[in-house]
Amino acid sequence: MTASDAGWRFDNTYARLPEQLATRVEPGPVRAPRMVVFNGALAEQLGLAGSLHDAAAIFAGNALPHGAEPIAQAYAGHQFGHFTNLGDGRAILLGEQLTPTEERFDIQLKGSGRTRYSRSGDGRAALGPMLREYLISEAMHGLGIPTTRSLAVAATGDVVMREKPLPGAILTRVAKSHVRVGTFQLAAALGDRTLQETLLNYVIARHDPELADVSEPAVALLEAVAERQASLVARWMLVGFVHGVMNTDNMAISGETIDYGPCAFLDVYDPATVFSSIDQQGRYAYANQPAIAQWNLARLAESLLPLVDGDEQQAVDRVRGVLERFAERYKTHYAAGAAAKLGLAEVREGDEALFRSLLTQMHEAHADFTATFAALPRLLEEAGPTSCLPPGFTPTWREAWLRRLADEGAQQEAAKGRMRLANPLVIPRNHHVEEALAAAEIGEMQPFHRLLAAVSQPFQQSADHAAYRLGPPAGSGPYRTFCGT
């Protein structure tokens, strides 16, 4: 089967935007392309033929799919609070695939060689970080959290130099788009009003077509992005996800989680948890994520000001309300998710205090975040007072929780059903991820595939996945993540 008849249907609208937003570039050739992992279910959704798992040359960048127009996108961003001009330094957008249902998805190669925006980087990626993104992005999809996804990882046969020589690889990433807050920041920094309007109209047409005829499209887009981000970050928080590098160039306008470099999930609950080795000040700590999302939205609002009103102060007044409402948006999404985690059918006054009380006790008891919530259905089944409560629970809290369920008239089975849909049994535990990646680097893929199967069905009761429910071994030290660049 050739690239032209494998189901590729590219319609590359972004490549037709003004040249300030992207640069034409082709992936750099690699020595020995080899498929490592292929996402057949996602390929089917995209309308691609199943036999594409043999097309290592395409997924390693040595051959282009029919209709591809490869580009590296330009954007700016605040990285740890500091503004800089950026761009795809090791990623190349092949084009936009139209699915059989006419949905549009970006197809991007990550680790495919140098571009205009590589600066001092080599444009390449190592196998471990690419498999890590594949694993965690598919885990996020399994958790029902909006995310970019992974179609394939291909080994290159080349060596990538980091702290030590590592096997090279390329990830194929799938996204609703790769437009970021930083894309709007670049357009604003260039001071080109026509470019800003073109980008605004493009994003609305692609992601929010219902806003095309509103009277204030820039404000309406900001509202839409704020709503998506409030929902997204609330979902992160409710499963203990720490993004690790919430720079404005890593906030997607589509509301998808993007960039899985230094991310990780909580084991022991601690709101101050930081995993990223480069986040020395804890800017992107677990508990800071909602505030950082709001800060990033403020940067988007600044970029949109010229399109809101010719009078800067009036423009500021118009967007300020959107930003001030973010906290309430977030609180609404978080409260609904927290209620479900407790088995409640609706949100009532006092529920926030009940949930926060549990978190406080979990923190004091050094309780495991995921395991504590997963234990709630069992805690509901145990009748009467008990002195054998798992870490994180106290008899007083349990009694208050049971009274709240009784006040709602909740049936036990219905409450347990809500909890089992909201509280995953399996997450990509950090120690399991590291074990799987270490094995993959020496050519043993079975640990990776077993872990992938477990995290892809995080709510499923399965004896096969029982080992992945366990926390880190006793005595494990602090966990640190690295960007992989």
C-alpha positions as CSV (number, residue, x, y, z in Angstrom):
1,M,0.0,0.0,0.0
2,T,1.4,3.4,-0.9
3,A,1.1,6.7,1.0
4,S,-1.4,8.0,-1.6
5,D,-4.0,5.2,-1.1
6,A,-3.7,4.7,2.7
7,G,-6.6,7.0,3.6
8,W,-4.7,10.3,3.9
9,R,-7.1,13.3,3.2
10,F,-5.2,16.4,3.9
11,D,-6.7,19.9,3.7
12,N,-4.0,22.2,5.0
13,T,-5.6,25.4,6.0
14,Y,-2.9,26.5,8.4
15,A,-0.3,26.3,5.7
16,R,-2.2,28.9,3.8
17,L,-2.1,31.5,6.5
18,P,0.4,34.4,6.4
19,E,4.0,33.4,6.3
20,Q,4.7,35.0,9.7
21,L,2.9,32.1,11.4
22,A,4.9,29.2,9.9
23,T,7.9,28.2,7.8
24,R,8.0,25.5,5.1
25,V,10.3,22.7,6.1
26,E,10.7,19.0,5.5
27,P,11.5,16.4,8.1
28,G,15.2,15.4,8.2
29,P,16.0,11.9,7.0
30,V,16.8,9.2,9.6
31,R,19.1,6.2,9.2
32,A,16.9,3.2,10.0
33,P,13.1,3.8,10.5
34,R,11.3,1.2,12.6
35,M,7.9,1.2,14.1
36,V,7.9,0.9,17.8
37,V,4.2,1.4,18.7
38,F,1.1,2.2,16.6
39,N,-2.3,3.3,17.7
40,G,-4.7,1.3,15.5
41,A,-7.9,2.5,17.1
42,L,-6.9,6.2,16.6
43,A,-5.8,5.4,13.0
44,E,-9.3,4.0,12.3
45,Q,-10.9,7.1,13.7
46,L,-8.7,9.2,11.5
47,G,-9.8,7.1,8.4
48,L,-6.3,5.7,7.9
49,A,-5.8,2.1,6.8
50,G,-4.8,-0.4,9.4
51,S,-1.7,-1.6,7.4
52,L,-0.2,1.8,8.0
53,H,1.5,0.3,11.1
54,D,4.1,-0.9,8.5
55,A,4.7,2.6,7.2
56,A,7.8,3.3,9.3
57,A,9.2,5.6,6.7
58,I,6.2,8.0,7.0
59,F,6.2,8.0,10.8
60,A,9.9,8.6,10.9
61,G,9.8,11.4,8.4
62,N,11.6,9.7,5.5
63,A,8.5,9.8,3.3
64,L,5.6,12.2,3.2
65,P,2.0,11.1,3.1
66,H,0.0,12.1,0.0
67,G,-1.1,15.7,0.3
68,A,1.2,16.7,3.1
69,E,2.5,20.3,3.2
70,P,5.0,20.2,6.1
71,I,5.6,23.4,8.1
72,A,7.0,24.4,11.4
73,Q,4.7,26.8,13.3
74,A,5.9,30.0,14.8
75,Y,4.6,31.3,18.1
76,A,5.8,33.2,21.2
77,G,5.2,32.5,24.9
78,H,5.8,33.2,28.5
79,Q,8.2,30.5,29.8
80,F,8.2,30.5,33.6
81,G,6.9,34.1,33.3
82,H,9.4,35.4,30.8
83,F,8.3,36.4,27.3
84,T,10.3,35.0,24.3
85,N,9.8,34.3,20.7
86,L,9.6,30.6,20.0
87,G,8.3,28.1,17.4
88,D,8.4,24.4,16.6
89,G,12.1,23.7,17.2
90,R,11.7,19.9,16.8
91,A,8.2,19.4,15.5
92,I,6.8,19.6,11.9
93,L,3.1,19.8,11.1
94,L,2.5,17.5,8.1
95,G,-1.0,18.8,7.6
96,E,-4.6,18.5,8.6
97,Q,-6.3,15.1,8.2
98,L,-10.1,15.1,7.4
99,T,-11.7,12.0,9.0
100,P,-14.6,10.1,7.5
101,T,-16.9,12.2,9.6
102,E,-15.3,15.4,8.3
103,E,-13.5,16.2,11.6
104,R,-10.2,18.0,11.2
105,F,-7.0,16.9,13.1
106,D,-3.4,18.1,12.9
107,I,-0.9,15.4,12.2
108,Q,2.5,16.4,13.6
109,L,5.9,14.7,13.8
110,K,7.8,15.5,17.0
111,G,11.5,15.0,16.9
112,S,11.8,15.2,13.2
113,G,14.8,17.5,12.8
114,R,15.9,21.1,12.9
115,T,13.7,23.9,11.8
116,R,14.1,27.7,11.7
117,Y,13.1,27.8,15.3
118,S,15.5,25.2,16.8
119,R,17.9,27.8,18.1
120,S,20.8,25.7,19.6
121,G,18.7,22.4,19.6
122,D,19.2,19.4,17.4
123,G,15.5,19.1,16.6
124,R,15.5,15.4,17.6
125,A,13.9,13.4,20.4
126,A,14.9,10.3,22.4
127,L,12.8,7.1,22.5
128,G,12.0,7.4,26.3
129,P,10.3,10.8,26.2
130,M,8.3,10.0,23.1
131,L,7.0,6.8,24.5
132,R,6.3,8.7,27.7
133,E,4.1,11.2,25.8
134,Y,2.4,8.3,24.0
135,L,1.6,6.5,27.2
136,I,0.4,9.5,29.2
137,S,-1.6,11.1,26.5
138,E,-3.5,7.9,25.9
139,A,-4.0,7.6,29.7
140,M,-5.5,11.1,29.7
141,H,-7.8,10.0,26.9
142,G,-8.8,7.0,28.9
143,L,-9.6,9.3,31.8
144,G,-11.9,11.4,29.6
145,I,-9.7,14.5,29.7
146,P,-9.3,16.5,26.5
147,T,-5.9,15.8,25.2
148,T,-3.6,15.7,22.1
149,R,-3.2,12.0,21.2
150,S,-0.4,9.8,19.9
151,L,-0.7,7.9,16.7
152,A,2.7,6.3,16.5
153,V,6.3,6.2,17.8
154,A,9.0,5.3,15.3
155,A,12.6,4.6,16.1
156,T,15.1,6.4,13.9
157,G,18.1,4.2,14.2
158,D,20.1,7.3,15.1
159,V,21.6,8.3,18.4
160,V,20.5,11.4,20.3
161,M,22.9,13.0,22.6
162,R,21.5,14.3,25.9
163,E,23.3,13.7,29.2
164,K,24.3,10.4,27.6
165,P,23.7,8.8,24.1
166,L,20.1,7.7,23.7
167,P,18.1,5.9,21.0
168,G,16.3,8.4,18.7
169,A,12.6,8.3,18.0
170,I,9.8,10.4,16.5
171,L,6.3,10.7,17.9
172,T,3.3,11.3,15.6
173,R,1.0,13.7,17.6
174,V,-2.7,14.3,16.7
175,A,-4.5,17.4,17.8
176,K,-7.6,19.4,17.1
177,S,-5.0,22.1,16.3
178,H,-1.7,23.4,17.5
179,V,-2.8,27.0,17.9
180,R,-1.7,28.2,21.3
181,V,-2.0,31.3,23.5
182,G,1.5,31.9,22.3
183,T,0.4,32.0,18.7
184,F,-1.8,35.1,19.5
185,Q,1.1,36.5,21.5
186,L,3.3,36.3,18.4
187,A,0.8,38.1,16.2
188,A,0.4,40.8,18.9
189,A,4.2,41.2,19.2
190,L,4.5,41.7,15.5
191,G,2.1,44.6,15.7
192,D,0.3,43.6,12.5
193,R,-3.4,44.3,12.8
194,T,-4.3,42.4,9.7
195,L,-2.4,39.3,10.9
196,Q,-4.1,39.5,14.2
197,E,-7.5,39.6,12.6
198,T,-6.7,36.8,10.2
199,L,-5.6,34.6,13.1
200,L,-8.7,35.4,15.1
201,N,-11.0,34.7,12.2
202,Y,-9.2,31.4,11.4
203,V,-9.4,30.2,15.0
204,I,-13.1,31.0,15.3
205,A,-13.8,29.3,12.0
206,R,-11.9,26.2,13.1
207,H,-12.9,25.9,16.8
208,D,-15.9,28.1,17.4
209,P,-17.8,28.7,14.2
210,E,-20.9,29.7,16.1
211,L,-19.0,32.9,17.1
212,A,-18.5,34.0,13.5
213,D,-21.3,36.6,13.5
214,V,-21.2,37.8,17.1
215,S,-20.7,41.5,17.7
216,E,-17.5,41.1,19.7
217,P,-15.7,38.1,18.3
218,A,-12.4,38.6,20.2
219,V,-14.2,38.8,23.6
220,A,-16.4,35.9,22.6
221,L,-13.3,33.8,21.8
222,L,-11.7,34.7,25.1
223,E,-14.9,33.5,26.8
224,A,-14.8,30.2,25.0
225,V,-11.2,29.6,25.7
226,A,-11.7,30.5,29.4
227,E,-14.5,28.0,29.6
228,R,-12.5,25.2,28.0
229,Q,-9.5,25.9,30.2
230,A,-11.6,26.0,33.4
231,S,-13.1,22.7,32.6
232,L,-9.7,21.2,31.6
233,V,-7.7,22.2,34.7
234,A,-10.6,21.2,37.0
235,R,-10.4,17.7,35.5
236,W,-6.6,17.7,35.9
237,M,-6.9,18.6,39.6
238,L,-9.5,15.9,40.2
239,V,-7.2,13.1,39.1
240,G,-4.0,14.5,40.6
241,F,-2.4,15.5,37.3
242,V,0.5,17.9,37.4
243,H,1.3,19.4,34.0
244,G,4.7,20.7,35.0
245,V,5.3,23.3,32.3
246,M,2.2,25.5,31.9
247,N,3.9,28.1,29.8
248,T,1.6,30.1,27.5
249,D,3.0,28.2,24.5
250,N,1.7,25.1,26.1
251,M,-1.9,26.3,26.5
252,A,-3.9,25.2,23.4
253,I,-6.8,27.3,22.2
254,S,-8.7,24.1,21.6
255,G,-8.8,23.2,25.3
256,E,-6.7,20.1,24.9
257,T,-3.8,19.1,27.1
258,I,-0.6,19.6,25.2
259,D,3.1,18.8,25.9
260,Y,3.8,15.9,28.2
261,G,7.4,16.6,29.0
262,P,7.8,17.0,32.8
263,C,4.2,16.0,33.7
264,A,3.3,13.4,36.3
265,F,0.5,12.2,38.6
266,L,0.4,12.6,42.4
267,D,1.1,9.5,44.5
268,V,0.9,10.9,48.1
269,Y,-1.4,13.9,48.2
270,D,0.5,17.2,48.7
271,P,-0.8,20.4,47.1
272,A,2.7,21.8,46.9
273,T,3.9,18.9,44.7
274,V,6.4,19.8,42.0
275,F,7.9,17.2,39.7
276,S,9.7,19.2,37.0
277,S,13.4,19.4,37.5
278,I,13.4,22.9,35.9
279,D,10.6,24.4,38.1
280,Q,12.9,25.5,40.9
281,Q,10.4,28.0,42.4
282,G,7.3,25.8,42.2
283,R,5.6,28.1,39.8
284,Y,3.7,25.1,38.3
285,A,3.0,23.1,41.5
286,Y,-0.1,21.1,41.6
287,A,-2.2,23.6,43.6
288,N,-1.0,26.5,41.5
289,Q,-2.5,25.2,38.2
290,P,-5.8,27.0,38.3
291,A,-4.2,30.4,39.0
292,I,-1.6,29.8,36.3
293,A,-4.4,29.0,33.8
294,Q,-6.0,32.4,34.7
295,W,-2.6,34.1,34.3
296,N,-2.1,32.6,30.9
297,L,-5.6,33.7,29.9
298,A,-4.7,37.2,30.9
299,R,-1.8,37.0,28.4
300,L,-4.3,35.9,25.7
301,A,-6.5,38.8,26.7
302,E,-3.6,41.3,26.3
303,S,-2.9,39.9,22.8
304,L,-6.5,40.4,21.8
305,L,-6.9,44.0,23.1
306,P,-6.4,45.7,19.7
307,L,-9.2,43.6,18.3
308,V,-11.6,44.4,21.2
309,D,-11.7,48.1,21.1
310,G,-9.6,51.0,19.6
311,D,-9.6,52.6,23.0
312,E,-7.2,50.5,25.1
313,Q,-8.9,51.2,28.5
314,Q,-12.3,50.3,27.1
315,A,-10.7,47.1,25.7
316,V,-9.2,46.3,29.1
317,D,-12.6,46.8,30.8
318,R,-14.2,44.4,28.4
319,V,-11.8,41.6,28.9
320,R,-11.4,42.1,32.7
321,G,-14.8,40.7,33.3
322,V,-14.0,37.5,31.4
323,L,-10.8,37.0,33.4
324,E,-12.6,37.7,36.7
325,R,-15.2,35.1,36.0
326,F,-12.6,32.4,35.4
327,A,-12.4,31.5,39.1
328,E,-16.1,31.0,39.3
329,R,-16.1,28.9,36.1
330,Y,-13.3,26.8,37.5
331,K,-15.1,26.4,40.9
332,T,-18.3,25.2,39.1
333,H,-16.5,22.5,37.1
334,Y,-14.4,21.4,40.1
335,A,-17.4,21.3,42.4
336,A,-19.4,19.1,40.0
337,G,-16.4,16.7,39.6
338,A,-15.8,16.6,43.4
339,A,-19.4,15.8,44.0
340,A,-19.2,12.8,41.6
341,K,-16.0,11.6,43.3
342,L,-18.0,11.5,46.6
343,G,-20.9,9.7,44.9
344,L,-23.3,12.7,45.0
345,A,-25.8,13.4,42.3
346,E,-25.8,17.1,42.8
347,V,-23.8,20.0,44.3
348,R,-25.2,21.5,47.5
349,E,-24.0,24.1,50.0
350,G,-21.4,22.5,52.3
351,D,-20.1,20.0,49.8
352,E,-17.0,22.1,49.1
353,A,-16.1,22.0,52.8
354,L,-16.7,18.3,53.0
355,F,-14.4,17.7,50.1
356,R,-11.7,20.0,51.3
357,S,-11.9,18.4,54.7
358,L,-11.1,15.1,53.1
359,L,-8.2,16.6,51.2
360,T,-6.8,18.1,54.4
361,Q,-6.9,14.8,56.2
362,M,-5.3,13.1,53.2
363,H,-2.5,15.6,53.3
364,E,-2.0,15.1,57.1
365,A,-2.0,11.4,56.7
366,H,0.3,11.3,53.7
367,A,-2.5,9.4,51.9
368,D,-2.3,8.2,48.3
369,F,-4.5,10.5,46.2
370,T,-5.8,7.9,43.7
371,A,-6.1,5.0,46.2
372,T,-8.0,7.1,48.7
373,F,-10.8,8.0,46.3
374,A,-10.8,4.5,44.8
375,A,-11.5,3.2,48.3
376,L,-14.8,5.2,48.8
377,P,-17.2,2.6,47.4
378,R,-15.8,0.0,49.8
379,L,-16.0,2.6,52.7
380,L,-19.7,3.0,51.8
381,E,-20.4,-0.7,52.0
382,E,-19.0,-1.0,55.5
383,A,-21.9,-0.6,57.9
384,G,-21.5,1.2,61.3
385,P,-18.4,2.9,62.9
386,T,-15.1,1.3,62.2
387,S,-11.6,1.8,63.6
388,C,-10.0,0.3,60.5
389,L,-10.4,3.2,58.2
390,P,-7.8,3.6,55.4
391,P,-5.3,6.4,55.7
392,G,-6.9,9.8,55.0
393,F,-10.3,9.0,56.5
394,T,-11.5,9.7,60.0
395,P,-14.7,8.4,61.6
396,T,-16.0,12.0,61.9
397,W,-15.5,12.6,58.2
398,R,-17.1,9.4,57.2
399,E,-20.1,10.1,59.3
400,A,-20.5,13.5,57.8
401,W,-20.2,12.0,54.3
402,L,-22.8,9.3,55.0
403,R,-25.2,12.0,56.4
404,R,-24.8,14.0,53.2
405,L,-25.6,10.9,51.1
406,A,-28.6,10.2,53.2
407,D,-29.8,13.8,53.0
408,E,-29.8,13.4,49.2
409,G,-31.6,10.1,49.4
410,A,-28.8,8.4,47.5
411,Q,-29.2,4.7,46.8
412,Q,-26.0,2.9,47.7
413,E,-25.6,1.3,44.3
414,A,-26.2,4.5,42.4
415,A,-23.7,6.4,44.6
416,K,-21.1,3.6,44.1
417,G,-21.7,3.8,40.4
418,R,-21.0,7.5,40.3
419,M,-17.8,7.1,42.3
420,R,-16.6,4.3,40.1
421,L,-17.0,6.5,37.0
422,A,-15.2,9.4,38.7
423,N,-12.4,7.8,40.6
424,P,-9.9,5.9,38.5
425,L,-8.3,2.7,39.8
426,V,-5.3,3.1,37.6
427,I,-3.1,6.1,36.7
428,P,0.3,6.1,35.0
429,R,2.1,5.7,38.3
430,N,5.5,7.3,38.1
431,H,7.5,4.2,39.1
432,H,5.6,2.0,36.6
433,V,6.2,4.6,33.8
434,E,9.9,4.6,34.5
435,E,10.1,0.8,34.6
436,A,8.3,0.5,31.2
437,L,10.5,3.2,29.6
438,A,13.7,1.6,30.9
439,A,12.7,-1.7,29.5
440,A,11.7,-0.2,26.1
441,E,15.1,1.5,25.8
442,I,16.7,-2.0,25.7
443,G,14.2,-3.3,23.3
444,E,11.7,-5.0,25.7
445,M,8.3,-3.6,24.9
446,Q,6.0,-5.9,26.9
447,P,6.1,-3.8,30.1
448,F,5.1,-0.7,28.1
449,H,2.2,-2.5,26.4
450,R,0.9,-4.0,29.7
451,L,1.0,-0.6,31.3
452,L,-0.6,1.0,28.3
453,A,-3.5,-1.5,28.4
454,A,-4.1,-0.7,32.1
455,V,-4.0,3.1,31.9
456,S,-6.2,3.0,28.7
457,Q,-9.0,1.5,30.9
458,P,-8.5,3.3,34.2
459,F,-11.9,2.7,35.7
460,Q,-12.1,-1.0,34.9
461,Q,-12.0,-3.6,37.7
462,S,-9.4,-6.1,36.4
463,A,-7.2,-8.6,38.1
464,D,-4.7,-8.2,35.3
465,H,-4.3,-4.5,36.2
466,A,-4.2,-5.0,40.0
467,A,-0.4,-4.5,40.2
468,Y,-0.8,-1.0,38.6
469,R,-3.0,0.2,41.5
470,L,-0.2,0.0,43.9
471,G,1.7,3.1,45.0
472,P,5.5,3.4,44.8
473,P,7.6,1.0,46.9
474,A,8.4,2.0,50.5
475,G,11.4,4.2,50.8
476,S,11.1,5.7,47.3
477,G,12.6,9.2,47.1
478,P,11.1,12.3,45.6
479,Y,10.2,11.8,41.9
480,R,11.7,14.2,39.3
481,T,10.8,14.6,35.7
482,F,12.8,16.1,32.8
483,C,11.8,17.8,29.5
484,G,13.7,15.5,27.3
485,T,15.0,18.3,25.0
